[in-house]
Amino acid sequence: MRHLPSRTTRTSRHRVIGALTAGLLCAAGAAVPASAQSPVPAPAPARAADAPAGNGLALTPPMGFNNWNSTHCRAEFDEAMVKGIADIFVEKGLKEAGYEFVNLDDCWAKPQRNADGKLEADPVRFPNGIAAVADYVHSKGLKLGIYTSAGTRTCDSVGLPGALGHEYSDARQFADWGVDYLKYDNCNNQGVDAKERYTTMRDALAATGRPIVYSICEWGQNKPWEWAAGLGNLWRTTGDINDSWSSMLSIMKQNLPLAAAAGPGHWNDPDMLEVGNGGMTDTEYRTHFSMWSVMAAPLLIGSDLRTATPETYRILSNHEVIAVDQDPLGRQGVVLSSDGGRWVVAKEMQDGSRVVALFNETGSAQRISTTAAAAGLPQADAYTVRDLWEHTTRNTAGGLSATVPAHGTVMLRVATDSHWAAYPPAVGLALDGSPLVEAGRTAPLTTTVTDLGRTPAVSVSAALTGPAGWQVRAGSATTAAALPTGRALTTRWRVTAPAGTAPGTYDLTLTAQYRSPSGERVRSSVPFQAHVVVAPPAGGGYLSDLPQLTASNGYGPVEKDTSNGESAAGDGHPLTIGGEVYAKGLGVHASSAVEYYTGGACSTVTARVGVDDEKGAKGSVAFEIWSDGTEVASTGVLTNSMAAQSVSADVSGAQVVRLVVTDGGDGVDSDHADWADLRITC
């Protein structure tokens, strides 16, 4: 989607989305050799939705590159860039990992058709034409994709020629150029029925006789998962993604319920990858890549690979995670649970194994658990469990559990295997208690090391370490001679941050060492984030004057005492709701969550809330106040036409107060929300 109302300040399209594998498995361990795999139950019969689309293409989700997320229509998008990406695919092993499409997005064409009604490449960007670029890409053993819109013009503000009314001519031209993939957008569609527009291009592509993967990009507006399987190979299920945690998360949540529609040749498309573009942490990017893979989504790289970091390449090149996405059975993962932001998503694989994604939506480390049986595996004495990010294999009696860092994902591939005893037992590492520490004061924490395996863990030891200068002292046993299945080593600790330690986030690490029954040494570590916090002042005050514990926002940062301007810090305006201006408060954009440490010393949060006037008649949001994980106040949906509403919540005894703004249930569209006159009483 090239332009959403919430981005009125931009003329181009707007895209509306620690150690990662903590807890279950240990750092050492060999991969499961193919010869060690015992027969597994045959997969369930294919569903009707699993039948390939009519053109027989994209039997696994397409993998490749699209320039839009990193370049938009800037001048850097040109022939040299496209050829450079093709070179990188080969040089960096991405081609070998499965990536094959190098796709051009909007702005490749001249603003007008020629005298014969034909499209022409922009002579500045592509001086040798599209066919020459296709030839170069093909010479690398790769494929070329192109873009146009199912309307009179494309989505860019310049308005380049769209294909509505020119479908057969344009499709023929794409085929003659050697195009292998078409992304067909939705702008300037003149109100013509979506199914009709996308059917015409389907027929036009088929008439060329060239195999061209067909990507329907109508943003999920007309529920294409209900009708597009007979037309295209993939269809967008949501609005455009952008390079933020909130955007990625929102899109993931919209796409997850649509699993029944996906299958070989026809895929739900939650939009391109943002991995490496800089708006999220590497942990969040691993989650992005993990969840897109478990959802059997197309994997189209959206970062400029010419400047990508080594970690970006490590994420994008993880063959074991890619194998989840590319599994020929073609199942999209299904949600088993999501309580409290602790998600369990399971995907059936062709070999009978299950991939389980343990995803932590919250801002602090969480223990997430399920079982092999819940994931769909048959009853067995034990199972092998492979950590797809740590690349380790363990045995488990059936329990699957990990302490997952904030915004992290652990991916486990679980299988019945008669050779399970050849692997060490899996252990679960966990931290009980809140890692909130006031400088100069001692905080109690409790850790556990639990044997999840069918075999015992022997000579077990636990160690907790913190930053230099911190005191971390054990108050109970840190060793155990042996831990049978299900038994735990529990250790109480006292953690002290030095007086004067600045508020912020600091790393703690829990490390367990043990032996398998065969004597193999195993070491496992889990990172936790401890927050050095400051108690609120006596009497309380404006929350915008107090340090935030955590903050996430749909667009741009959370703004203090101004509205949210969507992009850079400080680009907002005075907080204004219904014509009334407020000097103090927070300006956010849905979906948003801001946490404050209150240390059990406060009683009430009050505010005047609503959609900021800067969005005109647009925007719909809902405000929530949470006290230690329990919702204690909510407003229901508010729109820009409504005056500011008063909200008040009893937060007595809470250690953490969380302020949440959701999109009102209608998607993110100009959802600028103000927590005006926001106060806390302590």
N, C-alpha and C positions, 0 to 999 in steps of 0.2 A: 504494500500500500504506500503510495508515494507521498500522500499528504493527509494527515489527520488533523481535525480541528484543534487538537490540543497543542499543535506546533505552529501557531500562526506566525511566529517570528522567523520561520524557515521556509524557503521556497522549494527545497528538495524533499524527497520522501523521508518520512519519519518511521523508524522501525520499532513497533510495539509487540521481556524475560526477567598452614600447619601440615602436618602429614595427613594425608587423606584417609588412608586405609587403617585407621587406628582400631585396636581393640581385639579383634577376633584371632587374627593369625600372626605368626611370628615372622621375623625378618629373614630367617634362614629357611631353606627348603628347596628341593628340586621340583622342576615341572613334572607333571604327570606324563610319563612316556605313553605313546600310543599303544604299545604292546601291553601295558599294564591295565588297560581299560577292559573290564569285563562286559559281556553283553548287557544291554539295558532294555527295558520294555519298549516296544514299538510306540512311536508317537500316535496320538489320537488321530482318527480320520480327519482329513482336511475339511474345513467348513466351506460353505458355499462362497463365502467372501474370499477364500484363498485362491479361487480360480484366477489365472492370470488375465490381465486386461487384454482387449482384442488385438493389440499390436504385438503382443508377445515379448515386450521389452521390459526392462527394469524388474527382473524377477527377484532381485534383492534391491534394497533402497539405493538410489543413485548416490555416488560419492564423487566429490570434485571440489571446484573452487568457483566462487562468484565474487566479483570485485566490489559490489555495492556497499557492503558494510564498512569497508576500509577507505573507499575513494569517493563514493557518491558520484556526482558528475564533475568532479574537479579535473583539472587538466592532466593530472598524473595518470588518469585512466586512458591508456593509449596502446598502440601496437607493441611498443617496447615492453610495457608492463605485462601484457598478455603472453608474449613470447617468453619473457623472463619467468613467469609462473610455470609455464610448460617445462622450461629447463629445470627449475627447482623441483618439480614433481619427480623428475628422473634422478637428479643429483642427490636429493635428500631422502630418497626411498619412499616417497609418498605414492608413486605409481605402483611400486611393489606392494605397498600396504593396501592397495585397492582403489585409490583415487584415480579417476579417469577423465572426468569432464572439466574443461576449462571454459567457464561460461561468461559471456559478456552480458552486462546488464544495460540499463537505460543509458542514452546519450552516445551510442555508437554511430547513430545515423545523422544525415543532414536534415535540417528543419523542414525541407520540402521534398516531395517526390520529383523525379525528373519529368521531362515532357511525355515520356511513355508511361507515366504512372508508377515507375519502379522506385524502390528504395535505393539510396546510395549511402555508402559509408562516409562519415565525416572525414574530409581529406586531410585535416590537421591531425586528428587522432589516428586514423588508419590510412595513411597515404597509399598503401599498396592494395587496399580493399580487403573485404572480409574473406574472399576465397583464398587469398595469399596467406592470411592468418590461419585459416583452416588447414591449408596445406602444411604449414609449419607445425601446427599442433599434431596433425596426423603423422607427420614424420617422426614424432616422438612416441608414437604408439598410443596417443591420447585422442580425445574427442572434443569437439567444439560445440558450445552452446550459445544461443542468442536470445534476445529479449524483444518483445513488443507487447502491445496492450490490445485487449478485446474492446477497443473503443476507437474514436476518431483520432485521438492523440494519446501519446504515452503520458506517464505520470510526472515527468519532469516539468518544471515551470515553463520552460521554453515551449513545450508541447510538440514533441517530435511526432512524425506520422504514426498513427496506430493502424491496426489491420482490419477494423470493422468496415465491411464492404469491399475489402481487398484480400480476403482470406486465401483464395485459390492462387492468386498472383503472387502474394507474399510467400506462401508455403512453397510454391515452385521455385521462387528465387532463393529461399533458404536452402532447399535441397540442391539446387545448382551450385551454390557456394560450398557445399559439403558440410552443412550444419547437421549436428547429431542430437540436439536437445533444444527444445523451445520452452522458454518461460513466458507464459501468456497472462499479462496483468489485467487490471479491472478498471482503469481510469477512463473517464470521458466515454462511458458506455452508452450514453443517450437513452438510458432507461430500457434498453432491449433486454429481454429475459435472459438471465445468465445461462441457463441450460441451452437455450437456442444459440447464443453466441459461441459457447465453448464446443457445442456439437458441430457447428459449421467448420471451425478450425480443425477439429478432429478429422472430419471428412476430407478437408483440404490437404492435411498432412498425409493421410492414407493415399490420396490420389497421386501423390508424387512418386510413390513406390520406394522411397528412401526410408529406412528405419530411423525415426526421430522420436526420442523420448519426449513426452508431452506433459508439461508441468502447468497445471491450472492454478492461477494465483488470484482467486476472487475473494480472499481474506476471510473465508468462512461465513460470509454474509448470508448465503442461501443454503447453508448446511450441505456442502458438496459431498460430505461423507455418506450422504443418503442417496446420491444420484450419480456421482462422477466416476465410479469404478468402471463403467462401460465407456467412458470418454477418455480419461487421462490416466497417466501412470502415477501421478501424485497430485494432491490438491492441498492448498493452504487451508489450514483449519482456524487460523487466527489473523489478527492484524499484525503489523510489522514488529519485529523484535528490535530492541536497541541494546546497547552494551551496558546493561545494568542488571544487578541481581533481581530487582523487583520485576523488570520486564521479563527476564528469562523465567522466573518463578511463575508469573501470571500465565505465560504462554504454556508452560509445562502443565499447569493445572487444567487449562482448557483442553489440552490435547489428550491427557491421560484417559478420560472416560470414553474415548472414541475407538478403543482397541478392536472392537468387533468389525470395524470397517476396513482394517488394513490386511494386506496379504500380498503374495507374489504378484508383481505387476501393477499394484494399486496401493498407494501408501498415503497415510496421513502425514502432512508436511507442516510442522510447527515453525517453519522458517529457518533461515541459514544460521550457521554457527558464528558466534562472536568470539570464540576462543582466541586470545592473543591480542585483542584490540585495546586492552588497558583499563577498561571500566570495571573489571571484577578482579578478584584475587585468583591466584593459581588454583587454590582449593575450590573456589566457585566455578572456575573454568573446568576443572575435572568433573564436578557435578554436572555441569552443562553437557559435557561430552558423554558422561555416563548415562544420564537420563535420556538424551537423544538416542543413544544406542539401545537402551533397554526398551524404548518406545518404537524401535525399528523405523526411525525417522531418516530421511535423507541426510547425509553428512556432507554439506557444502561449506567448505572453509570460507570464512568471511574476513580474514585478516590478511594484511599485506605480508606475504611470506618472505619478501626480500629483506624485511627488517624484524622478522619474528625471533623471539628468544629461544634458547635451547629448551626451556621448559615447555614452551608452546609446541615445539616439534615433538617433545616426548609425549605430550598429551595426545596430539593428533595422530601420532604414529603407534599408539598402543595396539598391537595386533590382537591381543586377547579381547580387548573391549570392542574393537572393530568387528571381530568374529561374532560377537553378540548381535550387533546391528545387521550383519550380512548373513546370518543363519538362514539357510534355504527354506526352512519350514515357514518362515515369514510371519511368525506370531508377534504381535505387539504386546509388551508387558502389561499386566493388569495389577491394579492396586489391591493389596491384601489388607492394609490398614494405614491410617494416617493420623492417629490420635496425637494431639498435642504437637503437631509438626514433626512427628517421628514416622516417616513413611517407609513402608515395605512394599516393593513392587517386584513381581515375579514374572519371568518370561520362559515359556516352554521352548526347548531347543530340539532340533531334529534328532539328535542322538539320544533323546530321552532325559537328558540332564535338565536342570533348571538354573537360570541365572536369577539371583536375588539381589536387588539394589536396596541397601539400607541408607536412606537419605534423611539428613537432618536439616530441616527448614529453619530451625531456631538459631538464636545468636549465641548459644553456649553448647558445650559438648553434651551429648545425650546418649544414653544406652538404648539401643534399638535391638529388638529380639524377635525371632520367629522360629519356625521349625521346618525341617525338610518335608514333613507331612503336609504342613500348611502350604508349602510351595508346590505341592502336587506330586511329590515322589512317593513311591510305594514303601511299605514298611520294610525295614532292613535292620540288621544288627548294628550296622554303622555305615557311614558315608564318607566319601572324600569331598573336601571343600577346597576350592582353589580361589585365592584372592587375586583378582585380575589386575589390581594396581601394584600390589607387593610381589606378585608372581611367586607365591608360595603355596604349597599343598599340605593339608593337615587331614586328620580323621576326626569325625564328630559322631557322637552317639545319636544325633538328630537335632540338637539345639544349634541355632544360628544366632549369634549375638556379637555385637561390637559396640564400643563406645566411639561414636562418630563425632568428629570435630564440628564446630559451628559451620553451617552451610556446606558440609562435606557429604560425600557418598562413599560407602564401601560396596564394592561389587564382588559377589561370591558366585562361583559356578559349582553347583552341588550335584553329585551323582552317586548312584549305587555302584559299588566297585568291590569285587571280592578281594582286592589287594589293599584294602583300606589300612590294614595293620602295618603296612610297610612305611606309613607316614607317622610323624609325631602327633600327639593329641593337640587339638586346638585349645587355646585358652582364651578366656575373655578377661580383659582388663577394664576396671571401672573405678570411677571416683564418685563417692557419695558425699554430699554436702556441697554447699555453694562456694565456689572459688572467688568470693568477694572478700577482699582484705583491706582493712584500714591501716595506713602506714603507721608503724610503731606499735600496733596491737597484734595479738596472736589470734589466728583463726584455726579452728579444728577442721581437719579433713580426714576422711576414711577411704582407703582404697581396698579393692578386692582383686584377687587373681583366682579365676574359677576354671577348673578343668571341664571343658565341653566335650572332650574326646571319649572314645570307648576305652582307651588305654590310659593308665595313670601317668600324671606328670610327677617326676621324681626330682628330689633336691631342688625344691622351688625357693626362689628368693625374690623379694620385691624391694625396689628402691625408688624414692621420690626425690627429684632434684628441681631446683629453682634457679633464678638468676643469681649472678655473683653478688654476694653480700646478704642474701636472704638466709634466714635460719629455717631449716627443715629438719625436724626431730621426730623420730619414731617414738610412739608411746606404747607400742605393743609389738608382738613378734613380727619379724620381717622374713622369716624362713619357715618352711615346712618340709619334713622328710619326704612326704608323698601326698599327692592329691588324687584320690579316686574320682571317677566320673561324677560330676555335679558338686564336688566339694570345693571350698574356697579358702584361700589364705586372706584373712582380713587384718588390715593394719591401720591403727589410728595414728595420725600425724598432727603436729602443731607447726603451723607455718607463720613466719613473721617477716613482713617487709620492713626494711629499715625506716626509721623516722625520717621524714622528709622526702620519701619516695614520691615522685610525681604521679598523679592520677593517670591511669591508662591501662593498657593490656600487656601482660607479661606471660612468658611461657613457663609452664611446669611440665615435667616429663615423668611418667610412671614407667618403669622398666621392670620386666620380669625375666628371670633366667631359670631354666629347668632342663631336665634330661628326659628323653623318651625312654621307654623300657629297654630299648636296644642300646642305650648309652649316647644317643645323638644329642649334642648340645644345641639348645634353642634359646634364642633371645627375642623378646618382643617389647616394643615401646609404644606408648600412647602419649601424644601431646595434649595438654590441656591449656586453656587460656585462663589465667588468674587476672582479675580486675582489681587494681588498687583504686579504692573509692574514697570519697570524702563525704562524711556525714552531712546532711543538710543543716543549715543554720537553725538555731532555735527560733521558733516562730514561723519558719518557712519563708516564702517569698515567691517571686516570679520564677517559673521553671526555666524560662529562657536564659536566666542568669546563672543557672546551675549546670555543672558538667554532665554531659550525657554519657550513659553507660554504653549503649549501642544505638545505632541509627541506620535505617535503610529507607530509601525513598525511590519513588517511581521514576522521576526525572530530576537531574541535578541534586544538589545537597539539600538537607533540611536547613531552612533559613531561620535565623534568630531575629525576631522583631521586624521582619519584612515578609512579604508574600514569596511564594516559590516562583522563580523566573524560568525554571525548567532546564537551564543549561549551566552556566558558570556560577560560582559562588558570588553572592552579592548582586545578582541581576534582578532581584525582586523589587516590589513597590511597597508603599505603606499598606499594612493589613487593613483591608476594607471589605466589609460584609453589609450588603443592603444599604450602601451609602454611608455607613458609619465607620470611621477610621479608629484604629486601635494602635496604641504606641508599643505595646508589649505582646509577645506571643511567638508562635512558631508557624512558619509557612511551609507546607508540605505538598506533595503530589501523590495521589494514590498510585499504587499501594504503598503504604508507609507504616513504619513502626519505630518508635523512639522509646528507649528505656532509661529510667533514672533510678539510682540507688537511693533508697529512703531509710534503710537501716532500722526498720521497725519503729521509727520515731515520729512518723507523720500520721495525720488522721484524714484529711480531706483534699481532694483535687477538684478545682472548679474552673470553668472556661466558658467563653462564648464562641460558638463554632458555626461554620458554614462554608460555602463556596465563595472564594474571593471574587470581587467584582471585576477583576482584570480579565476574566474569561467571558464577559458579556452574558448571553443567555445560556451558555453551555456549562456542562459539569454536573455530576451527581455523585455524591459520596456518602459514606456512613462513618460515624465516629464511635470508637470504643475505648474504654478505660479498663485495664487489667491490673489486678493486684495479685502478685506471686502466682501467675498462671491461671487465675480465675477472673472471668469477665464480671465486672461490678457495675458497669454503666454502659449504655449505648443509646444512640439517637434515632436509629432507623435512617432511611435514605433522605438526604437533604439535597436540594437543587439550588441553582443560582437565583431562582425566582423567590426563594424563601429568605426571610430575615434571619439574623443570627439567633441561634437557639442556645439556651443555657443548659449546661451539663454539669453534674456534680456526682462525685463518687466517694464512698467511704473506703479508705485504704489503710485503716488502722492496723498496725502490726506488720505491714508489708515490708519485705526487704527490697523488692523491686516493683516499681510502677511502670506499666507499659502503655503507651498511647498509640492506638492503631487507627488508621484510616483505610477503608476498603473502597472499591470502585462503585459501590452501590448496586453491583450485580449486572451492570450493563456494559462492561468493558471499560477500558481506560480511554476517556475522551474529555480533555480539558478539565481534568479532575484536580483543580487547584484548591486545596483545603486549608483553612486557617484555624489554628487553636489560639484564638484571641483572648487577651486578658487572662492568660493561663497561670493559675496560682496553686500553691500547695501550702497547707497549714501543718506545722510541726510543733 
